[in-house]
Amino acid sequence: MEAASIQRQDVNVLRARLHRMWGSVAHGWAEHAAYADERGAAVTEALLDLARLAPGERALELGCGAGGVGLAAAGRVGAQGEVVVSDVAREMTAIARQRAAALGLENVTARDLDLESIGEPDASFDVVLCREGLMLVPDPARAARELARVLRPGGRVALAVWGPREQNPWLGVVFDAVSEQLGVPMPPPGLPGPFSLSDDRRLAALLAGAGLADVAVSAQPVPYRAASAEEWWSRTAALAGPLAQRLAALPEPAREALFTRARGAIRAYETPDGLEIPGVSLVATATRA
């Protein structure tokens, strides 16, 4: 078998593994959906403002998770517009669909769509939105080309990814603790991780390479606040896909030892009101010529 064919098979196996993984942690996203919306509120507002959503437009949210960005976009496009919230994990899409229905958002529909192979026609959306999804696909260049493909001429993309690991200790500390305690790297080798697109120049080049114009990337502070170390740990562990699976497989004593290690490392961010941990997202925008 040719090397290229073997490589394609390996990537397809990885994709299937990732799709199953995110589906398996969807219950955590359902439980913490309101928190995820609150935590990402500043980034969501930045994305919607930069996308310049207008009444009557058609918008697509990719990698929606619990659907927070798409639900917020619904008010901007109005009753004459449409927002499609989508995720590759149908369990995630189901959460977003249920949340839209509970809010009575009749201009929101939900579909199972893959960032790397968006099952929508060419030039079918005015705006594409994606918060913290592009960095988690095996082939982000392919995904960027798909974003460009489904945009109408003059359409806008607005997306966010996590910035450098050292500027996001709210998650970096967890990964370090797991790596030290278990003697395995985190995220696991071969899996696209949350910091895989944390270089602003690489992110800009990715979008420009997909044929998009007017590319701009800026940093957005996203501090992490929690009442206690226990709250920080439980939420982070529930929402981080590979981490959630790893922790679920550990016996209780090992999980306790791991938390003790992580709690010691996060003490530097304790305040009288709880934890205040730095965080940074990269927000990128571009247009289709």
C-alpha positions as CSV (number, residue, x, y, z in Angstrom):
1,M,0.0,0.0,0.0
2,E,1.3,3.4,-0.9
3,A,2.5,5.7,1.9
4,A,-0.1,8.4,1.0
5,S,-2.9,5.8,1.2
6,I,-1.7,4.6,4.6
7,Q,-1.5,8.2,5.8
8,R,-5.1,8.9,4.7
9,Q,-6.2,5.8,6.5
10,D,-4.4,6.8,9.7
11,V,-6.0,10.3,9.6
12,N,-9.4,8.8,9.0
13,V,-9.0,6.5,12.0
14,L,-7.9,9.6,14.1
15,R,-11.0,11.5,12.9
16,A,-13.3,8.7,13.9
17,R,-11.6,8.5,17.3
18,L,-12.0,12.3,17.8
19,H,-15.7,12.2,16.8
20,R,-16.4,9.5,19.3
21,M,-14.4,11.2,22.0
22,W,-16.4,14.5,21.8
23,G,-19.6,12.6,21.7
24,S,-18.7,10.8,24.9
25,V,-18.1,14.0,26.8
26,A,-21.3,15.8,25.6
27,H,-23.0,15.2,28.9
28,G,-20.4,17.4,30.6
29,W,-21.1,20.2,28.1
30,A,-24.8,19.8,28.7
31,E,-24.3,20.1,32.4
32,H,-22.0,23.1,32.2
33,A,-23.6,24.9,29.2
34,A,-24.5,28.0,31.1
35,Y,-21.0,28.2,32.5
36,A,-19.4,27.8,29.1
37,D,-21.6,30.6,27.8
38,E,-20.6,32.9,30.7
39,R,-16.9,32.1,30.4
40,G,-16.9,32.7,26.6
41,A,-19.2,35.7,26.7
42,A,-16.5,38.3,25.9
43,V,-15.1,36.2,23.0
44,T,-18.6,35.5,21.7
45,E,-19.4,39.3,21.6
46,A,-16.1,40.0,19.9
47,L,-16.9,37.4,17.2
48,L,-20.4,38.7,16.6
49,D,-19.2,42.3,16.4
50,L,-16.3,41.5,14.1
51,A,-18.5,39.3,11.9
52,R,-20.9,42.4,11.4
53,L,-24.0,40.2,11.5
54,A,-27.0,42.0,10.1
55,P,-30.7,41.2,10.1
56,G,-31.7,38.7,7.4
57,E,-28.3,37.1,7.1
58,R,-27.6,33.4,7.2
59,A,-24.9,32.3,9.7
60,L,-23.2,29.0,10.4
61,E,-21.7,28.0,13.7
62,L,-19.2,25.1,13.4
63,G,-18.0,23.0,16.3
64,C,-20.8,24.5,18.3
65,G,-20.6,22.3,21.5
66,A,-23.6,23.5,23.5
67,G,-24.3,26.2,20.8
68,G,-23.6,29.3,22.8
69,V,-22.3,31.4,19.9
70,G,-25.0,30.4,17.5
71,L,-27.7,31.1,20.1
72,A,-26.3,34.5,20.7
73,A,-26.1,35.2,16.9
74,A,-29.8,34.5,16.5
75,G,-30.8,37.9,17.9
76,R,-28.5,39.6,15.4
77,V,-29.9,38.1,12.3
78,G,-33.5,38.4,13.4
79,A,-36.6,36.5,12.4
80,Q,-35.8,36.9,8.7
81,G,-32.4,35.5,9.1
82,E,-31.2,32.0,10.0
83,V,-28.5,30.5,12.2
84,V,-27.3,26.9,11.7
85,V,-25.6,25.5,14.8
86,S,-23.5,22.4,14.0
87,D,-21.1,19.9,15.4
88,V,-19.4,16.8,14.2
89,A,-20.6,15.0,17.4
90,R,-24.4,14.5,17.1
91,E,-24.6,14.4,20.9
92,M,-23.4,18.0,20.9
93,T,-25.7,19.0,18.1
94,A,-28.6,17.6,20.1
95,I,-27.7,19.8,23.1
96,A,-27.6,22.9,21.0
97,R,-30.9,22.0,19.3
98,Q,-32.6,21.4,22.7
99,R,-31.3,24.7,24.0
100,A,-32.5,26.6,21.0
101,A,-36.0,25.1,21.3
102,A,-36.1,25.9,25.1
103,L,-35.4,29.5,24.2
104,G,-38.0,29.6,21.5
105,L,-35.5,30.5,18.8
106,E,-37.4,29.6,15.6
107,N,-34.6,31.0,13.4
108,V,-32.1,28.4,14.7
109,T,-31.6,25.0,13.1
110,A,-29.2,22.3,14.1
111,R,-27.2,19.9,11.9
112,D,-24.4,17.4,12.2
113,L,-21.6,18.9,10.2
114,D,-17.8,18.2,10.1
115,L,-15.5,21.2,10.1
116,E,-13.2,19.4,7.6
117,S,-16.0,18.4,5.2
118,I,-18.9,20.8,5.6
119,G,-22.0,19.2,4.1
120,E,-23.4,22.4,2.8
121,P,-23.4,23.9,-0.7
122,D,-20.8,26.4,-1.9
123,A,-21.4,30.1,-1.1
124,S,-24.4,29.3,1.1
125,F,-23.7,31.5,4.2
126,D,-23.0,35.2,4.9
127,V,-21.1,34.5,8.0
128,V,-19.2,31.5,9.5
129,L,-18.5,31.4,13.2
130,C,-16.4,29.0,15.2
131,R,-15.3,29.3,18.8
132,E,-12.6,26.9,20.0
133,G,-13.1,24.3,17.3
134,L,-10.6,24.8,14.4
135,M,-7.7,23.9,16.6
136,L,-9.2,20.5,17.4
137,V,-9.3,19.0,13.9
138,P,-6.6,16.8,12.3
139,D,-6.2,19.0,9.2
140,P,-7.0,22.7,10.0
141,A,-5.8,23.8,6.5
142,R,-8.5,21.6,5.0
143,A,-11.1,23.0,7.5
144,A,-10.0,26.6,6.6
145,R,-10.7,25.8,2.9
146,E,-14.1,24.5,3.8
147,L,-14.9,27.7,5.8
148,A,-14.0,29.7,2.7
149,R,-16.0,27.4,0.3
150,V,-19.3,27.8,2.1
151,L,-19.0,31.6,2.4
152,R,-20.7,33.8,-0.2
153,P,-18.6,36.5,-1.9
154,G,-18.1,39.2,0.6
155,G,-19.0,36.8,3.4
156,R,-17.1,36.9,6.7
157,V,-15.6,34.4,9.0
158,A,-14.9,35.0,12.7
159,L,-13.3,32.4,14.8
160,A,-11.4,32.0,18.1
161,V,-8.8,29.5,19.3
162,W,-6.9,29.4,22.5
163,G,-3.7,31.4,22.7
164,P,-0.3,30.1,23.9
165,R,-0.3,27.5,26.6
166,E,1.9,29.6,29.0
167,Q,-0.8,32.3,28.8
168,N,-3.6,29.8,29.7
169,P,-2.5,28.3,33.0
170,W,-6.2,27.4,33.8
171,L,-5.7,24.5,31.4
172,G,-1.9,24.3,31.1
173,V,-1.6,23.5,34.8
174,V,-4.1,20.6,34.4
175,F,-2.1,19.2,31.5
176,D,1.1,19.5,33.4
177,A,-0.3,17.8,36.5
178,V,-1.6,14.9,34.4
179,S,1.7,14.5,32.6
180,E,3.7,14.6,35.8
181,Q,1.4,12.3,37.8
182,L,0.8,9.7,35.1
183,G,4.1,10.0,33.2
184,V,2.3,10.5,29.8
185,P,2.2,13.7,27.7
186,M,-1.0,15.6,27.7
187,P,-2.7,16.0,25.2
188,P,-1.8,12.5,24.0
189,P,0.6,12.4,21.0
190,G,-1.1,12.6,17.7
191,L,-4.2,14.3,18.9
192,P,-4.8,17.9,18.0
193,G,-4.9,19.9,21.2
194,P,-6.3,23.2,22.4
195,F,-3.0,25.0,21.8
196,S,-2.3,23.6,18.3
197,L,-3.1,27.0,16.7
198,S,-1.8,29.3,19.4
199,D,0.7,31.1,17.2
200,D,-1.0,34.1,15.7
201,R,1.2,34.1,12.6
202,R,0.4,30.5,11.8
203,L,-3.3,31.1,12.3
204,A,-3.3,34.1,10.0
205,A,-1.3,32.1,7.4
206,L,-3.8,29.3,7.6
207,L,-6.7,31.6,6.7
208,A,-4.8,33.4,4.0
209,G,-3.8,30.1,2.5
210,A,-7.4,29.1,2.2
211,G,-7.9,32.1,-0.1
212,L,-9.5,34.4,2.4
213,A,-8.7,38.1,2.4
214,D,-8.5,40.9,5.0
215,V,-7.1,38.4,7.6
216,A,-6.7,39.9,11.1
217,V,-5.8,38.2,14.4
218,S,-5.9,39.8,17.8
219,A,-5.6,38.6,21.4
220,Q,-8.6,38.6,23.7
221,P,-8.2,38.2,27.5
222,V,-10.4,35.4,28.9
223,P,-9.7,35.1,32.6
224,Y,-10.9,32.0,34.4
225,R,-12.8,32.7,37.6
226,A,-13.9,30.0,40.0
227,A,-15.1,30.0,43.6
228,S,-12.7,27.2,44.6
229,A,-10.1,24.8,43.2
230,E,-12.6,22.0,43.3
231,E,-15.0,24.0,41.0
232,W,-12.1,24.8,38.6
233,W,-11.0,21.2,38.5
234,S,-14.5,19.6,38.0
235,R,-15.5,22.0,35.2
236,T,-12.2,21.8,33.4
237,A,-12.1,18.0,33.6
238,A,-15.7,17.7,32.4
239,L,-15.2,19.9,29.3
240,A,-11.7,18.9,28.1
241,G,-12.3,15.9,25.8
242,P,-9.1,13.9,26.1
243,L,-8.6,14.8,29.7
244,A,-12.2,13.8,30.6
245,Q,-11.6,10.3,29.1
246,R,-8.3,9.9,30.8
247,L,-9.6,10.9,34.3
248,A,-12.7,8.7,33.9
249,A,-10.5,5.6,33.4
250,L,-8.5,6.3,36.7
251,P,-9.3,4.7,40.0
252,E,-10.5,7.1,42.7
253,P,-7.2,7.2,44.7
254,A,-5.3,8.2,41.5
255,R,-7.9,10.9,40.7
256,E,-7.5,12.3,44.2
257,A,-3.7,12.3,44.0
258,L,-3.9,14.1,40.6
259,F,-6.2,16.7,42.0
260,T,-4.0,17.3,45.0
261,R,-1.0,17.9,42.6
262,A,-3.1,20.3,40.4
263,R,-4.5,22.2,43.4
264,G,-1.0,22.8,44.7
265,A,0.1,24.2,41.3
266,I,-3.0,26.5,41.0
267,R,-2.6,28.1,44.4
268,A,-0.6,31.0,42.9
269,Y,-3.9,32.3,41.5
270,E,-5.9,32.2,44.7
271,T,-7.6,35.5,45.8
272,P,-9.9,36.3,48.7
273,D,-12.8,35.8,46.3
274,G,-11.6,32.5,44.8
275,L,-9.4,31.7,41.8
276,E,-8.5,34.3,39.2
277,I,-6.5,32.5,36.5
278,P,-5.2,34.2,33.3
279,G,-6.5,33.1,29.9
280,V,-6.0,34.4,26.4
281,S,-7.9,33.6,23.1
282,L,-6.8,34.5,19.6
283,V,-9.7,36.0,17.6
284,A,-9.4,35.9,13.9
285,T,-11.5,37.4,11.1
286,A,-11.3,37.2,7.3
287,T,-13.5,37.7,4.3
288,R,-14.2,35.9,1.1
289,A,-13.3,38.0,-1.9
